[in-house]
């Protein structure tokens, strides 16, 4: 079958059409791009420009017609930084109305994950740790990874269009000194998390990196590795020094330049040079693979080899949760005990809650993170947990997943949701029910480790009727405190499930 992939970026909108056979092998059939500049003025005004909206819709209408001609059964359309930073609902509705295309706006971390997938499928890592970077118009996705694991991943609010908007005016050339200070400031909070890992080599993807490669290839004899071109940082530094002295007219005449990038290439060169210099990267591969290849690989893993997909999703989620736990000094022993107990209760009560395995993953994440708010203050830590989780990026989880996780932690202690709780009230009735059920289970799991002593070793379902649930717990030490806590916290559970709850020692 044929599959279409649309990448709605801050600078360009790109279309790729691939054929996929029964074994998951792919062939690129068609490629096209159009310059819509959706990111123009967005990073200052937080609004999409009307003329650029018009251009984008017209281009997407053309892409939709092309997709029909190729008889594509699947279309994957993703929006990135420019659409992340505005209320894009009206634009998305307009696109769907005019073209029937449904664009999914993804997080920066999700974008970075797909970049990794795209590179991993086509690049020999050979046991090395690579510093992956994908410079876009509005953001730069970075990670440190090898073929087995992601060691670090983040989306930086750095991009060529963003830097142009911030540091260039029609009357004045770019202020490179301020630009470089800004780049350092954005990277600085992540430096300690990055430099603890050994970086063997850089690996750059995306249109900016490819065009920088073309410019450097016209000036220097560049090395290769396994047929993949390499940019030595020393050569990149020479170009950065030179391009900062050039006028826009001189830049437009640079050999190897993609003329559609003439007004942003200097910003891209300075950005890439500063990133690799700050991280002391000597040389970088430049891969022709990237985000769209990752989106295709992600689709194939899900449809053709679900085992690989689930294993990789598990890896991303585990890494994301561990980062949040470590960031906020969570008591890991208590958190993991609560998570284990929550999953045991979830499984035992499956006929009562009628939720899916996907909800079990949400519960597991909320159980691990329910106490992150203690980092701010204990007395209201359930409220602080919601705020910290809601404003964090968690690898492997969608924005909606993260919102549900945050709300489950919000209600893991104290009262019921109220009409004044706007975040909860914004949910659909189905999602409200999910939050109530998961938070009720988490409250009991939390109670069963009230002593923080990992005392409960076994939980059993002794009775489950239309009116009553009886749980049995066992352990090697005294469980009096756990029984007392469960008795105190069971009221919420009973209101949610409309059943009396009893807990006893086996």
C-alpha positions in Angstrom: 0.0 0.0 0.0 1.0 3.7 -0.3 1.4 5.9 2.7 1.7 9.7 2.7 3.6 11.7 5.3 3.1 15.5 5.7 5.5 17.6 7.9 4.0 21.0 8.6 7.1 22.9 9.8 7.8 26.5 10.8 9.5 27.2 7.4 8.4 24.5 4.9 5.6 22.0 4.5 6.8 18.7 3.1 5.2 15.7 1.5 6.6 12.2 1.1 4.7 9.3 -0.4 6.1 5.8 0.2 5.0 2.3 -0.8 5.1 -0.4 1.8 5.1 -4.1 1.0 3.9 -7.0 3.2 7.3 -7.4 4.9 7.4 -3.7 5.8 10.0 -2.7 3.2 9.5 0.8 1.8 10.2 2.8 -1.4 10.0 6.6 -1.7 7.6 7.3 -4.6 7.2 11.1 -4.4 8.6 14.1 -2.6 7.5 17.8 -2.7 7.8 20.8 -0.5 6.4 24.3 -0.4 7.4 27.3 1.6 4.6 28.6 3.8 6.6 30.2 6.6 4.0 29.5 9.2 6.5 30.4 11.8 6.8 34.0 10.5 6.0 36.3 13.5 4.6 33.4 15.5 7.4 33.4 18.1 6.8 37.0 18.9 3.1 37.5 18.3 1.9 34.0 19.2 -0.4 34.2 16.2 -0.3 32.7 12.7 -0.1 35.2 9.9 -3.2 35.4 7.7 -1.3 35.4 4.4 0.8 32.4 5.5 -2.3 30.5 6.6 -3.7 31.1 3.1 -0.5 29.9 1.5 -0.4 26.8 3.8 -4.0 25.8 3.1 -3.4 26.2 -0.7 -0.3 24.1 -0.5 -2.0 21.4 1.6 -4.9 21.3 -0.9 -2.4 20.6 -3.6 -0.8 17.9 -1.5 -4.2 16.3 -0.8 -4.9 16.0 -4.5 -1.5 14.4 -5.0 -2.2 11.9 -2.2 -5.5 11.0 -3.9 -3.7 10.4 -7.2 -1.3 8.0 -5.5 -4.3 6.2 -3.8 -2.7 6.4 -0.4 -4.5 4.4 2.2 -2.9 6.1 5.1 -1.9 9.8 5.6 0.2 10.9 8.6 0.2 14.7 9.0 2.2 16.3 11.8 2.5 19.9 12.9 5.6 21.0 14.9 7.0 24.1 16.6 5.0 26.9 14.9 1.7 25.1 15.6 2.8 24.1 19.1 3.2 27.7 20.2 -0.2 29.1 19.1 -3.8 28.1 19.6 -3.9 26.3 16.3 -7.4 24.8 16.6 -8.9 27.3 14.0 -6.2 26.6 11.5 -6.5 22.8 12.0 -10.3 23.0 11.4 -9.8 25.1 8.3 -7.3 22.7 6.9 -9.6 19.7 7.5 -12.6 21.6 6.0 -10.6 22.6 2.9 -8.5 19.5 2.3 -9.9 16.7 4.5 -6.4 16.4 6.1 -6.2 16.0 9.8 -3.0 17.4 11.2 -1.7 16.2 14.6 0.4 18.7 16.5 3.1 16.8 18.3 5.3 17.7 21.2 9.0 18.5 20.8 9.9 15.3 22.6 7.7 13.3 20.2 9.4 15.0 17.3 12.8 14.1 18.8 11.7 10.5 19.2 10.8 10.2 15.6 14.1 11.8 14.5 15.9 9.1 16.5 13.8 6.4 14.9 14.5 7.8 11.4 18.3 7.9 12.0 18.4 4.5 13.8 16.8 2.7 10.9 19.4 3.9 8.4 22.7 4.7 10.3 25.3 2.3 11.8 25.8 3.4 15.4 28.4 0.7 16.1 28.1 1.0 19.9 28.8 4.8 19.9 26.9 7.6 21.7 25.8 10.2 19.2 24.7 13.7 19.8 21.6 13.9 17.6 20.4 17.4 16.6 17.6 18.4 14.2 17.5 22.2 13.6 14.1 23.4 12.5 12.5 26.7 12.0 11.1 27.0 15.6 12.8 24.3 17.6 15.9 22.1 17.7 15.4 18.5 18.8 18.5 17.1 20.6 19.3 13.7 22.1 22.2 11.6 23.1 21.6 8.0 22.0 23.0 4.8 20.8 21.4 1.9 19.0 20.0 0.5 22.3 19.0 3.4 24.4 18.1 7.1 24.6 20.3 8.6 27.3 19.0 12.2 27.0 16.3 13.9 24.9 15.0 17.4 24.8 13.4 19.9 22.5 15.1 23.3 22.6 13.3 26.5 21.8 15.9 27.4 19.2 15.4 27.5 15.5 16.3 29.4 12.4 13.0 31.3 12.0 12.8 31.9 15.7 16.3 33.4 15.9 15.6 35.5 12.8 12.4 36.9 14.5 14.3 37.6 17.7 17.6 39.1 16.5 17.1 40.5 13.0 15.1 43.4 11.8 14.4 44.8 8.3 16.6 47.8 9.2 19.5 46.0 11.0 21.6 42.9 10.3 21.5 40.0 12.8 22.9 40.8 16.3 25.1 37.7 16.5 26.5 38.5 19.9 23.1 38.6 21.4 22.1 35.5 19.4 25.0 33.5 20.7 24.3 34.6 24.3 20.7 33.5 23.9 21.7 30.1 22.5 24.0 29.6 25.6 21.2 30.6 27.9 18.7 28.1 26.4 21.2 25.2 26.5 22.6 26.0 30.0 19.8 24.3 32.0 20.5 21.0 30.3 24.3 21.0 30.3 24.7 19.0 33.4 22.3 16.3 32.1 24.2 16.2 28.8 27.9 16.3 29.8 27.6 13.3 32.1 27.4 11.2 29.0 30.3 10.5 26.7 29.6 11.9 23.2 31.5 10.1 20.5 30.2 12.1 17.6 27.5 14.4 16.4 24.8 13.5 14.0 22.8 16.3 12.4 19.6 16.0 10.4 17.1 18.3 8.8 17.1 20.8 5.9 19.3 23.3 7.7 22.1 20.8 8.3 21.9 19.4 4.8 22.2 22.9 3.3 25.1 23.7 5.6 26.7 20.5 4.3 26.2 21.6 0.7 27.9 25.0 1.4 30.8 23.4 3.2 31.2 20.7 0.5 31.6 23.5 -2.1 34.5 24.9 0.0 36.3 22.0 1.6 36.9 18.3 0.9 34.8 16.7 3.6 35.4 13.3 5.0 32.8 10.4 4.9 32.0 7.5 7.1 30.2 4.5 5.5 29.1 6.8 2.7 27.6 9.4 5.1 29.2 12.8 4.9 30.9 14.4 7.9 31.2 18.0 9.0 34.3 18.7 11.0 33.5 21.4 13.6 36.7 23.2 12.5 35.3 23.7 9.0 31.9 24.7 10.5 33.6 27.3 12.7 35.4 28.9 9.6 32.0 29.2 7.9 30.4 30.7 11.0 33.2 33.3 11.3 32.9 34.2 7.6 29.1 34.3 7.4 28.8 36.7 10.3 30.8 39.3 8.4 28.7 39.0 5.2 25.8 41.2 4.0 22.5 39.6 3.0 23.4 40.2 -0.7 26.7 38.4 -0.2 25.0 35.5 1.6 22.6 35.0 -1.2 25.5 34.4 -3.6 27.1 31.7 -1.4 27.9 28.6 -3.5 25.7 25.6 -2.5 23.1 27.7 -0.8 19.4 26.8 -1.1 18.1 30.2 -2.1 14.8 29.6 -0.2 17.0 29.6 3.0 19.0 32.7 2.2 17.4 34.8 5.0 17.8 32.1 7.7 21.0 30.2 6.7 23.3 32.4 8.8 21.2 31.8 11.8 21.3 28.1 11.2 25.1 28.1 10.8 25.6 30.1 14.0 23.1 27.9 15.9 24.7 24.6 14.8 28.2 25.9 15.4 27.4 27.1 18.9 25.6 23.9 19.9 28.5 21.5 18.8 31.1 23.9 20.2 29.4 24.2 23.6 29.2 20.4 23.8 32.8 19.9 22.5 31.7 17.8 19.5 34.6 17.5 17.1 32.7 16.3 14.0 29.2 15.4 13.0 27.6 13.0 10.5 24.9 14.6 8.3 22.1 12.2 7.7 19.6 12.5 4.9 17.2 10.7 7.3 15.2 12.3 10.0 11.7 13.2 11.2 9.7 11.9 8.3 11.7 8.7 8.1 11.0 8.2 11.8 7.3 8.8 11.3 7.3 6.1 8.7 9.4 3.7 10.8 7.1 4.4 13.8 4.1 3.4 11.6 5.8 0.3 10.4 6.7 -0.8 13.9 3.1 -0.3 15.1 1.5 -2.1 12.1 4.1 -4.7 11.1 6.1 -5.4 14.2 4.1 -4.4 17.2 6.6 -6.1 19.6 9.4 -3.8 18.5 7.1 -0.8 18.8 5.9 -1.6 22.3 9.4 -2.4 23.5 10.7 0.9 22.2 7.7 2.8 23.6 8.4 1.1 26.9 12.0 2.3 26.8 11.0 5.9 26.0 8.4 6.0 28.7 10.7 4.4 31.3 13.4 7.0 30.5 10.9 9.9 30.7 9.5 8.8 34.0 12.9 8.3 35.5 14.0 11.7 34.5 11.1 13.4 36.2 11.5 11.3 39.4 15.2 12.1 39.6 14.6 15.8 38.8 12.2 16.2 41.8 14.0 13.8 44.2 11.1 11.3 44.5 11.4 8.6 47.1 11.9 5.9 44.5 11.3 2.9 46.8 7.9 4.2 47.9 7.0 5.3 44.3 7.8 1.9 42.8 5.9 0.1 45.6 2.9 2.2 44.9 3.2 1.5 41.2 3.4 -2.2 41.8 0.5 -2.2 44.1 -1.5 0.0 41.8 -1.0 -2.5 38.9 -1.9 -5.4 41.1 -5.1 -3.7 42.2 -5.9 -2.7 38.6 -5.6 -6.3 37.5 -7.6 -7.7 40.4 -10.4 -5.1 39.9 -10.6 -5.3 36.1 -14.3 -6.4 36.2 -15.1 -3.4 38.4 -13.3 -0.6 36.6 -13.6 -1.9 32.9 -10.6 0.0 31.8 -7.9 -1.0 29.2 -4.2 -1.9 29.4 -3.5 1.6 28.1 -5.1 3.0 31.2 -2.9 0.7 33.3 0.1 2.5 31.8 -1.4 5.9 32.8 -1.9 4.6 36.3 1.6 3.2 36.5 3.1 6.6 35.5 0.8 8.5 37.9 1.8 6.1 40.7 5.5 6.7 40.1 5.0 10.5 40.0 2.3 11.1 42.6 4.7 12.5 45.2 6.7 14.9 42.9 4.9 17.8 44.5 6.7 17.2 47.8 9.7 18.9 46.0 7.8 22.2 46.6 5.8 21.5 49.8 4.3 18.4 51.5 1.0 19.8 52.8 -0.4 20.5 49.4 1.8 18.2 47.4 -1.0 16.7 45.4 -1.7 20.1 43.9 2.0 20.7 43.3 2.3 17.3 41.6 -0.4 18.3 39.1 1.4 21.6 38.3 4.9 20.0 38.0 3.7 17.1 35.8 1.4 19.3 33.6 4.4 21.6 32.9 6.9 18.9 32.3 7.8 16.9 29.2 7.5 13.2 29.6 9.0 11.1 26.9 6.7 8.5 25.4 3.4 10.1 26.5 1.1 12.4 24.5 -0.1 15.7 25.8 -3.4 14.2 26.7 -1.8 11.3 28.5 0.3 13.7 30.5 -2.8 15.8 31.4 -4.6 12.6 32.7 -1.5 11.5 34.6 -1.3 15.0 36.2 -5.0 14.9 37.2 -4.7 11.4 38.7 -1.9 12.6 40.9 -4.0 15.7 41.8 -6.7 13.5 43.3 -4.5 10.8 44.9 -5.3 12.4 48.3 -7.9 14.5 50.0 -11.2 15.5 48.5 -13.2 14.8 45.4 -13.1 17.0 42.2 -15.2 20.1 42.4 -16.9 22.3 39.8 -14.3 25.0 40.6 -11.5 22.6 39.4 -11.3 23.9 35.9 -8.7 21.4 34.6 -10.9 18.5 35.6 -14.1 20.1 34.4 -12.5 20.6 30.9 -12.4 16.8 30.4 -15.0 14.8 28.6 -17.2 12.6 30.8 -15.3 9.5 29.7 -12.0 11.0 30.7 -13.5 12.3 34.0 -14.4 8.7 34.8 -10.9 7.5 33.9 -9.4 10.1 36.3 -11.8 9.1 39.1 -11.2 5.4 38.8 -7.4 5.6 38.5 -7.0 8.1 41.3 -9.3 5.9 43.5 -7.0 2.9 42.9 -3.9 5.0 43.5 -5.3 6.2 46.8 -5.6 2.6 48.1 -2.2 1.6 46.7 -0.6 4.7 48.5 -2.4 3.7 51.7 -1.0 0.2 51.5 2.5 1.6 51.7 1.7 4.3 54.3 4.7 3.2 56.4 7.1 3.6 53.4 8.5 0.2 54.4 7.6 -1.9 51.4 5.6 -4.0 53.9 2.8 -5.4 51.7 4.1 -8.2 49.6 0.9 -9.7 48.3 -2.6 -8.5 47.5 -5.6 -10.8 46.7 -9.2 -10.3 45.8 -11.2 -12.2 48.3 -14.7 -11.0 47.4 -16.2 -9.0 44.6 -20.0 -8.5 44.4 -22.3 -5.8 43.1 -22.1 -4.2 46.6 -18.8 -5.1 48.2 -15.1 -5.7 47.5 -12.8 -7.4 50.0 -9.1 -7.4 49.6 -6.5 -9.4 51.5 -3.0 -8.3 52.1 0.1 -10.2 53.3 3.6 -9.3 54.3 6.5 -10.2 56.5 6.1 -7.3 58.9 3.3 -5.5 60.9 0.6 -4.2 58.5 -1.4 -2.3 61.2 -0.5 1.1 59.8 -1.4 0.0 56.3 -4.8 -1.3 57.4 -5.5 1.9 59.3 -4.6 4.1 56.3 -6.7 2.0 53.9 -9.7 2.4 56.2 -9.2 6.2 56.3 -8.8 6.5 52.5 -11.5 4.1 51.3 -14.3 6.6 51.2 -13.2 8.0 47.9 -12.9 4.6 46.4 -16.4 3.6 47.6 -17.9 6.8 46.1 -16.3 6.2 42.7 -17.1 2.5 42.4 -20.3 2.5 44.5 -19.2 -0.5 46.5 -18.1 -1.0 50.1 -14.4 -1.8 50.5 -12.9 -4.0 53.1 -9.2 -4.7 53.6 -8.0 -7.5 55.8 -4.8 -9.4 56.6 -4.4 -12.8 55.1 
